[in-house]
Amino acid sequence: MLHVQMRLWNSLLCLAFIVLLTPTSEAANKPASARPNIIMIFADDVSWNDLGCYGHPTIRTPNLDRLAKEGLRFDNAYLTTSSCSPSRCSVITGRYPHNTGAPELHTPLPEGQVLFPQQLKDAGYYTVISGKQHMGPYALTAFDHVSKGKGPGREADWVPILKQRPKDKPFFCWFASVDAHRKWQASNEYQPHKPEEVVVPPYLIDAPETRKDLAQYYDEISRIDFFTGKILDELDAQGIADNTLVLFFADNGRPFPRCKTRLYDSGIKTPLIVRWPDAIKPGTVSQSLVSTIDIGPTFLDVAGVTPDSRIQGVSFENVFKQPEAKVRDYAIAEHNWHVFKAHERMVRSGNLLYIRNAWPEQRNLCVESIEFPSGEVLWDRFKAGKLNEFQRDVFLKPRPAEELYLVTEDPHQFQNLASKAEYAADLTRLRKVLDQWTAETGDTVPSNPTLDRNQRPGEPKPPEFEHREMPGDARQATTINAPGPILAP
């Protein structure tokens, strides 16, 4: 009898271990009605403070303002790169750009990389991507339904997708607009902004061309705002708003000089708003530092799914109920090839922002600095010698190898403190943080880098374009899962 009891006890223990070791068992055991639906709305080329809820006085964003009023607004959210496809590849993997194998613009995500939507799909979620994709074919394998989107901003099929979804499963939607990417496309979803309503940043020229350019950019933000409102209305109509987490953010900063691709707040800081009535108190604001590599693990966390060990980000779900909760002490970002050769790294810590430039001998350019009205006006004034010190930044050559800014007192990052004796200890500390991150994540400065694709003003035409050695290649960074420093020791 004792022998039979022991065999029964051993069988029960084995069964318990099988259940505990099944990664998605927690999620799979939850009824569909108890697991939150998740909608991620992804703007294209929108800076963090270009929404009404972030203090912009004239851009009309009533629906995004409603999202913030009914949810949580993050005031210190940072991207891992201010560049379209590398930013998206970083989000979908929860990994730094040089660890994804796709750190440069227009490089597809390699097969075999972790995809957090695949984990949601494996746990029983219906997964959708609609709109801008820009990650290559492998990334799309994580989705049950793939759509290129409809309409000028590719948002017009988002509500039909919500109507037609399977009703017996929780769902995850990756809704990615092309608003506000150039070139501008007018439509009827918003009241057009007037040039006189524009707020011209101090690093641009306050000229008619700039004001018209910015007004059209504002219009594109209003279009994604309009379709965000349609999503919120549809969730209400279906009676599922309370148990649906809606997150809004952007892939990089506004497509203007000194913004997109750059590691200043105008380029690398993102608006980040989360509404989830079942879990988040309305009107919450958090100063907690978070990174966009934390989005995937946060979604997995709320779905009850254990994040894959290759994910380098960390969940910020605890901020939903404790807005003061600390997620990280360091947010780290990259600037790699984006039409022009580049290798910069940034650390945001407390009130400080540190930038290291591997190639300070060259101008820090993006096509938006040259080929569009705001950039063209800058270049004309530069050649005429009519720029102030802030507007000359785009043309600076050589640039500082290191930059240090006190963000709270210098929101545009104009006053470089790297040479100030009173900040020497801070500079040393952040150098060490970046050195540790570089070593642990396998980041490298390429010895045979990808060269400029476009011609720089006043310089020889570059050779025929090809992607060459990319950051991390020399250390096989795609096989490295260490996240580098997150919290201070």
C-alpha positions as a printed Julia matrix, in Angstrom:
489×3 Matrix{Float64}:
   0.0    0.0     0.0
   2.85   2.33    0.91
   4.49   1.59   -2.47
   1.29   2.57   -4.33
   1.01   5.8    -2.32
   4.63   6.72   -3.12
   4.05   6.13   -6.86
   0.93   8.32   -6.72
   2.85  11.05   -4.84
   5.69  10.98   -7.4
   3.2   11.23  -10.28
   1.59  14.28   -8.68
   4.99  15.92   -8.18
   5.92  15.35  -11.84
   2.63  16.83  -12.95
   3.23  19.88  -10.75
   6.71  20.41  -12.22
   5.34  20.18  -15.77
   2.76  22.86  -15.01
   5.33  25.12  -13.33
   7.8   24.82  -16.2
   5.28  25.61  -18.93
   6.07  29.27  -19.85
   2.57  30.29  -20.86
   0.67  28.21  -18.31
  -0.32  31.24  -16.22
  -1.77  33.02  -19.24
  -3.34  29.9   -20.7
  -5.19  29.2   -17.45
  -6.74  32.66  -17.35
 -10.16  32.94  -18.97
 -10.14  35.13  -22.09
 -12.4   37.66  -20.4
  -9.88  38.16  -17.57
  -6.86  38.78  -19.77
  -6.55  42.34  -21.04
  -6.77  43.21  -24.68
  -3.81  45.33  -25.81
  -3.69  48.02  -28.49
  -0.41  49.74  -29.35
  -0.74  52.89  -31.45
   2.55  53.77  -33.09
   3.04  57.29  -34.48
   5.74  58.04  -37.04
   8.15  60.97  -36.57
   6.42  62.78  -33.68
   8.36  64.51  -30.9
   7.34  64.09  -27.27
   6.03  67.62  -26.67
   3.97  67.94  -29.87
   0.69  66.97  -28.19
  -1.7   69.11  -26.2
  -1.43  66.86  -23.14
   2.34  67.47  -23.11
   1.84  71.22  -23.09
   1.79  72.22  -26.75
  -0.44  75.3   -26.97
  -1.8   74.98  -30.51
  -1.58  71.43  -31.94
  -5.1   69.99  -31.81
  -5.0   66.52  -30.23
  -8.31  66.17  -28.31
  -8.38  62.38  -28.43
  -4.8   61.86  -27.29
  -5.46  64.45  -24.59
  -8.49  62.35  -23.6
  -6.29  59.25  -23.5
  -3.95  61.01  -21.06
  -6.83  62.39  -18.99
  -8.29  58.9   -18.63
  -4.96  57.15  -18.15
  -1.25  57.6   -17.43
   1.16  60.04  -19.06
   4.88  59.25  -18.88
   7.05  62.38  -18.83
  10.41  60.61  -19.15
  10.06  57.96  -21.85
  12.99  57.39  -24.2
  13.51  55.56  -27.47
  16.47  53.3   -28.11
  17.1   55.09  -31.42
  15.52  57.98  -33.31
  15.38  56.14  -36.64
  12.35  54.46  -38.23
  13.05  50.77  -38.89
  15.69  50.24  -36.15
  13.31  51.73  -33.6
  10.51  49.36  -34.63
  12.82  46.34  -34.64
  13.97  47.31  -31.16
  10.39  47.54  -29.88
   9.21  44.21  -31.31
  12.22  42.35  -29.86
  12.66  44.28  -26.61
  16.35  44.55  -27.52
  18.81  47.34  -28.27
  19.28  48.11  -31.99
  22.79  46.68  -32.22
  21.53  43.48  -30.55
  18.69  42.99  -33.03
  20.92  42.64  -36.11
  19.0   45.54  -37.7
  20.56  48.69  -36.21
  20.68  50.71  -39.44
  17.84  52.2   -41.45
  16.13  49.83  -43.91
  17.8   46.66  -42.55
  15.32  43.8   -42.0
  15.1   41.97  -38.71
  17.0   38.66  -38.99
  15.15  35.4   -38.58
  15.35  33.86  -35.13
  15.15  37.08  -33.14
  12.64  37.06  -30.29
   9.26  38.66  -31.12
   7.08  39.57  -28.15
   3.84  39.43  -30.25
   4.72  35.8   -31.02
   4.76  35.1   -27.29
   1.32  36.69  -26.98
   0.12  34.66  -29.96
   1.45  31.44  -28.4
  -0.41  32.34  -25.2
  -3.75  32.51  -27.04
  -3.91  36.13  -28.18
  -5.21  37.09  -31.61
  -2.42  39.27  -33.02
  -2.75  41.98  -35.67
  -0.41  44.42  -37.39
  -1.82  47.18  -39.57
  -0.13  50.16  -41.17
   3.58  50.85  -41.44
   5.7   47.74  -40.87
   9.28  48.47  -41.99
  10.83  45.51  -40.16
  11.14  42.92  -42.93
   9.16  39.71  -43.55
  10.28  37.73  -40.52
   8.7   40.16  -38.04
   5.3   39.66  -39.67
   5.26  35.94  -38.79
   4.19  36.91  -35.26
   0.79  38.16  -36.44
  -2.42  36.32  -37.31
  -3.58  39.21  -39.48
  -1.29  41.49  -41.51
  -2.51  44.64  -43.26
  -0.64  47.5   -44.9
  -3.4   49.8   -43.65
  -5.67  52.14  -45.59
  -5.9   55.87  -46.17
  -3.23  58.58  -46.2
  -2.04  57.7   -42.7
  -2.84  53.95  -43.04
  -5.26  54.13  -40.1
  -8.59  53.68  -41.92
  -8.9   49.9   -41.38
  -8.17  49.94  -37.65
 -11.8   50.11  -36.52
 -12.95  47.47  -39.07
 -10.22  45.17  -37.7
 -11.6   45.63  -34.18
 -15.13  44.89  -35.42
 -14.1   41.73  -37.31
 -11.76  40.2   -34.69
 -12.51  36.79  -33.14
 -14.66  37.4   -30.09
 -13.46  34.35  -28.14
  -9.85  35.49  -27.71
  -8.03  38.42  -26.14
  -6.32  40.47  -28.84
  -3.13  42.42  -29.43
  -3.11  45.11  -32.13
   0.03  46.79  -33.46
  -1.49  49.83  -35.18
   1.27  51.8   -36.91
   0.49  55.06  -38.66
   2.69  56.84  -41.21
   1.65  60.14  -39.63
   3.6   62.39  -39.32
   6.23  61.13  -41.78
   7.04  63.26  -44.8
   5.78  63.88  -47.41
   2.67  65.6   -46.07
  -0.72  64.3   -47.2
  -3.83  66.43  -46.69
  -7.15  64.81  -45.73
 -10.48  65.73  -44.19
 -10.11  64.29  -40.69
  -8.92  67.48  -39.03
  -9.13  71.26  -39.04
  -5.96  72.5   -40.8
  -3.49  74.47  -38.7
  -2.51  77.96  -39.77
   1.13  79.11  -40.03
   0.47  81.8   -37.43
  -0.46  79.07  -34.91
   2.97  77.48  -35.16
   5.51  77.46  -32.33
   8.95  77.59  -33.99
  11.7   75.86  -31.93
  14.7   78.14  -31.28
  17.03  75.98  -33.41
  14.92  76.62  -36.56
  14.42  79.79  -38.59
  11.17  81.62  -37.92
  10.35  82.13  -41.6
   7.2   81.62  -43.72
   8.62  78.38  -45.18
   9.27  76.96  -41.71
   5.84  77.95  -40.4
   4.05  76.37  -43.35
   6.16  73.23  -42.97
   5.39  72.92  -39.26
   1.67  73.64  -39.78
   1.44  70.7   -42.2
   3.29  68.53  -39.68
   0.73  69.54  -37.04
  -2.05  68.47  -39.43
  -0.63  64.95  -39.68
  -0.55  64.66  -35.89
  -4.21  65.69  -35.82
  -4.99  62.86  -38.26
  -3.55  60.14  -36.04
  -5.35  61.82  -33.15
  -8.64  61.53  -35.09
  -8.22  57.79  -35.65
  -7.14  57.25  -32.05
 -10.51  58.73  -31.11
 -12.26  56.29  -33.43
 -10.53  53.39  -31.66
 -11.6   54.67  -28.23
 -15.18  55.06  -29.45
 -15.2   51.51  -30.85
 -13.92  50.06  -27.59
 -16.76  51.84  -25.8
 -19.29  50.58  -28.35
 -18.11  46.98  -27.86
 -18.16  47.34  -24.07
 -14.52  46.3   -23.72
 -12.82  49.61  -22.9
 -12.25  48.81  -19.22
 -10.29  45.64  -19.94
  -8.32  47.02  -22.9
  -4.87  48.54  -22.45
  -4.23  51.27  -25.05
  -0.67  52.57  -25.41
   0.42  55.44  -27.66
   3.99  56.45  -28.56
   6.19  57.38  -31.54
   9.14  55.74  -33.28
  11.34  58.87  -33.39
  11.3   62.64  -33.2
   9.75  65.12  -35.62
  11.21  65.15  -39.17
  12.99  68.49  -38.81
  16.6   69.61  -38.33
  18.09  68.71  -34.93
  15.24  66.31  -34.2
  14.9   63.0   -36.1
  17.96  60.73  -35.67
  19.44  63.01  -32.99
  19.96  62.12  -29.33
  18.61  65.34  -27.89
  15.11  65.26  -26.36
  13.72  66.68  -29.61
  14.68  63.42  -31.31
  15.03  60.65  -28.74
  12.31  61.42  -26.17
   8.86  60.07  -26.98
   5.32  60.77  -25.85
   4.07  57.69  -24.02
   0.47  57.43  -22.83
  -1.25  54.35  -21.39
  -4.96  53.95  -20.65
  -6.28  50.82  -18.91
  -9.35  51.64  -16.82
  -9.24  48.35  -14.91
  -5.77  49.13  -13.57
  -4.82  52.81  -14.03
  -6.24  55.77  -12.14
  -7.37  58.52  -14.55
  -5.16  61.57  -14.89
  -2.01  59.9   -13.58
   1.4   61.36  -14.44
   4.68  59.54  -13.88
   8.21  60.93  -13.85
   9.65  57.4   -13.88
  12.33  56.81  -16.49
  11.31  54.15  -19.04
  12.6   52.94  -22.39
  10.73  51.65  -25.43
  12.49  48.28  -25.05
  10.34  48.01  -21.91
   7.06  48.05  -23.85
   7.15  44.39  -24.93
   7.95  42.95  -21.5
   5.25  45.18  -20.0
   2.63  43.79  -22.38
   3.77  40.24  -21.61
   3.61  41.0   -17.91
   0.0   42.24  -18.01
  -0.94  39.2   -20.13
   0.57  36.8   -17.6
   3.31  35.61  -19.97
   6.92  35.19  -18.85
   9.19  37.28  -21.12
  11.7   35.38  -23.22
  15.18  35.49  -21.67
  16.54  37.28  -24.76
  14.45  40.39  -24.04
  16.67  43.12  -22.58
  13.9   45.49  -21.48
  12.08  45.4   -18.15
   8.38  45.69  -17.37
   6.94  48.97  -16.11
   3.56  47.49  -15.13
   4.16  48.45  -11.49
   4.05  52.13  -12.52
   0.4   51.69  -13.5
  -0.61  51.6    -9.84
   2.46  53.27   -8.35
   3.41  56.16  -10.66
   6.44  56.99   -8.52
   7.86  53.45   -8.83
  11.41  53.23  -10.16
  11.86  51.17  -13.32
  15.38  52.15  -14.31
  18.11  54.65  -13.45
  19.47  54.65  -16.99
  17.88  54.95  -20.41
  20.4   54.33  -23.18
  20.04  55.07  -26.88
  21.91  54.76  -30.17
  22.37  56.82  -33.34
  23.54  54.63  -36.2
  23.54  55.0   -39.98
  20.41  56.76  -41.24
  21.25  57.89  -44.8
  24.43  59.45  -43.35
  27.2   57.67  -41.41
  26.81  58.01  -37.63
  27.78  56.41  -34.35
  26.57  58.19  -31.2
  25.48  56.82  -27.85
  23.39  58.48  -25.13
  22.7   57.91  -21.44
  19.85  59.65  -19.63
  20.23  59.47  -15.84
  18.33  61.65  -13.39
  18.45  65.19  -14.72
  21.51  64.57  -16.87
  21.89  63.56  -20.51
  25.28  62.35  -21.77
  26.24  61.84  -25.43
  29.39  60.25  -26.87
  30.22  60.65  -30.56
  32.63  58.2   -32.21
  32.99  60.36  -35.34
  32.93  63.99  -34.19
  34.86  65.16  -37.25
  31.72  65.15  -39.42
  28.44  67.08  -39.45
  25.54  65.37  -37.73
  23.06  65.25  -40.6
  19.68  63.8   -41.46
  17.88  64.28  -44.79
  15.39  66.49  -42.96
  18.31  68.85  -42.3
  18.83  69.37  -46.03
  16.02  68.42  -48.38
  12.87  69.99  -46.94
  11.75  73.61  -46.42
  12.87  74.04  -42.81
  16.3   72.62  -43.62
  16.63  74.53  -46.87
  15.96  77.83  -45.08
  18.6   76.94  -42.5
  21.19  76.21  -45.2
  20.42  79.45  -47.03
  20.85  81.46  -43.83
  24.0   79.49  -42.93
  25.62  80.37  -46.27
  24.64  84.0   -45.7
  26.14  83.96  -42.2
  22.83  84.83  -40.55
  22.38  82.06  -37.95
  22.52  82.36  -34.18
  24.51  79.87  -32.08
  21.55  77.54  -31.59
  20.68  77.38  -35.28
  24.31  76.68  -36.22
  24.28  73.31  -34.43
  23.34  71.38  -37.58
  26.43  72.74  -39.35
  28.91  72.27  -36.52
  32.11  70.6   -37.75
  33.9   69.19  -35.87
  31.43  68.38  -33.13
  32.19  67.69  -29.46
  33.25  64.12  -28.8
  31.28  64.3   -25.54
  28.24  66.32  -24.49
  26.6   66.67  -21.09
  23.36  68.54  -20.4
  21.24  69.39  -17.39
  17.9   68.59  -18.99
  15.63  70.19  -16.4
  17.29  73.6   -16.83
  18.25  73.24  -20.51
  15.28  71.56  -22.25
  16.72  72.02  -25.77
  20.21  70.84  -24.75
  22.09  73.98  -25.79
  24.64  74.35  -22.96
  27.27  71.6   -23.09
  28.6   71.06  -19.55
  31.18  68.38  -20.4
  34.11  70.76  -19.85
  32.75  72.29  -16.62
  34.77  71.33  -13.55
  31.69  71.2   -11.32
  30.27  68.4   -13.49
  33.44  66.33  -13.7
  32.17  63.69  -11.28
  28.89  63.34  -13.21
  30.8   63.04  -16.48
  33.03  60.32  -15.05
  30.05  58.41  -13.67
  28.12  58.44  -16.95
  31.22  57.5   -18.94
  31.49  54.39  -16.76
  27.81  53.57  -17.24
  28.17  53.78  -21.02
  31.42  51.78  -20.94
  29.68  49.05  -18.94
  26.71  49.0   -21.32
  29.05  48.85  -24.35
  30.98  45.91  -22.89
  27.99  43.93  -21.62
  25.76  44.33  -24.7
  28.52  43.88  -27.28
  28.32  47.31  -28.91
  31.16  48.22  -31.29
  32.33  51.07  -33.5
  32.58  49.54  -37.01
  36.02  49.58  -38.63
  34.41  49.3   -42.1
  31.22  51.32  -41.54
  28.31  51.95  -43.84
  29.08  55.2   -45.67
  26.8   58.07  -46.61
  24.12  57.23  -49.14
  23.29  60.85  -49.98
  25.71  63.6   -50.88
  26.59  66.04  -48.14
  26.36  69.71  -49.16
  29.71  70.92  -50.41
  31.32  67.46  -50.27
  32.14  64.84  -52.96
  29.45  62.42  -54.08
  29.68  59.19  -52.02
  30.43  55.83  -53.68
  27.66  53.44  -54.7
  25.7   52.63  -51.57
  25.89  49.36  -49.65
  25.38  48.37  -46.02
  28.73  47.37  -44.56
  29.82  46.41  -41.05
  27.18  47.41  -38.53
  27.51  48.15  -34.8
  27.83  44.95  -32.81
  28.85  42.78  -35.77
  32.42  42.39  -34.55
  31.22  40.93  -31.24
  28.24  38.96  -32.58
  25.94  41.15  -30.51
  22.83  39.39  -31.86
  23.76  36.46  -29.61
  24.18  38.62  -26.49
  21.23  39.0   -24.14
  22.77  41.0   -21.29
  20.86  44.28  -20.83
  23.7   46.37  -19.45
  23.1   48.64  -16.45
  19.48  49.35  -15.6
  19.58  50.39  -11.94
  22.44  52.12  -10.15
  24.4   49.88   -7.77
